[in-house]
Amino acid sequence: MPPATTIAADPAADRESEPQRLTGRSKLVLGVLLVAQFMLAVDFSILNVALPAIGDGLGFSLADLQWVATSFALSAAGFTLFFGRIGDLIGRKRIFIGSLGLLGIASLAGGLATSPEVLLAARVAQGLATAAATPAGLSLLTTSFAEGPLRQKALGINGALMSAGFTTGAILGGVLTDLLSWRWAFFFNVPVALAVVLVAPAVIKESRPVGRPRLDLPGALTVTLGLLGLVYGTTQAGEHGWTHPHALTGLAAGVLLLTVFVLVERRVAAPLVPLGTLRRRTVAWGNLLGLLAFVTETSLVYLLTLYLQKTLGFSPLAAGVTFGVLGAGTVVGGLLAPRLLSRTSTVTVLVGGGLVQAVFTAALLLLGTTTGASLALLLPATFFGGVGNMLVIVGFMITATSGLPDAEQGLATGLASMSQQVGITLGTPLMSAVVTTGTAGATSASAIHQGVTTAIAVNAALVLLGVAVAALFLRDRSGAVQPVDAPRPAPSCPIGR
């Protein structure tokens, strides 16, 4: 697809006037975007603890209750790339504001639902809104700040709040469900979405395409259905095992459709994802790193929740509060990342952060069955593991969105958001399948402890795979790491002027 061109000021003037510090206006823009991204992250986990209460309140069968989470995940992961490219064509600001409006309406409908059908429809709408808002918000963020210290700082804060939001959702869901009702886990989004929709039009500038090339419908259809197949197949594997017919069918269909997608993109005149972009090392390997980063840390929350409740006997609320330490670690990592990036390189941060995450994830293999000793290990390990994981996430965001013109930032951030959403979605069912295999069908506390330990070992191995990818494939041809402060073109629509 020919890149959509944004209306821009003179580039030379941009380079001369680009502020080196956040101005009052840029802080306001950053605040609006970060509030929205934090809310979207909270939405991924806020209902997890509330699922049993939702089932009791609306009459879900135990077998159907998983669809409260799965319907959201399928929509959020499957349509992210499609909506990211749509934002390039019709305007990212328009997509961003419209999708947050939809999220608010869907959340209100979910909170007022009186039947399983209405609630599931609301969850699908929430997933579609998330699939549109996440890449649009991220592309507005990257096009608002030039590559370099300002963008690194913005992405660092964004990454910290995004990961902290995922942890906060687990805590907030338990608090709201225990003190009020599961319905408030939906209502939480409504005032926040309304505030962003009211403020954003006056604060955020549009990236408006000059021309509107035709949308690659065959590519959009095959990639969306392919991702849906992979997510559905992995979810079924987590529920029933890898050999279940639904799991095998979903995974096979997903692989087949994604293969067809690549073939389609080679032939169409205006591809949804130009294969030349995918051949960029920073785009291809950067997104693989992002996928691994989100698979490992979000699924670790699931594993430790299982361990805390099934082995140590914690309540859902107590288990959720325990992850406040992990959330603090991600905030520290997000604030630390820009400083490390300015002094070293993206590869150094990716490798260093991955090693820190791997070491402290592996330390969790020593968790036992006594509460005191286990918490003494779990709390510092999750804190420092969260720091390392956030360093990787910020490094991934910078790597995957660097070196591309602003007109292609919707594509770049769509790919990055897809890696994020798919990683979050696939992590839990993937590790659930490992736990199921490790327990061999037993449900005792000791068997679950053994299954969780096996899954933690797999988790640490995936982190080390990411370290190897960064070290081997993200260096320049001379073998030296690429610095993050190399000269770069100024953005076509900077803010703060």
Summary of the structure (lengths in Angstrom):
residues: 497
radius of gyration: 21.6
end to end distance: 31.3
largest distance: 67.3
contacts: 1942
relative contact order: 0.15
helix: 77%
strand: 1%
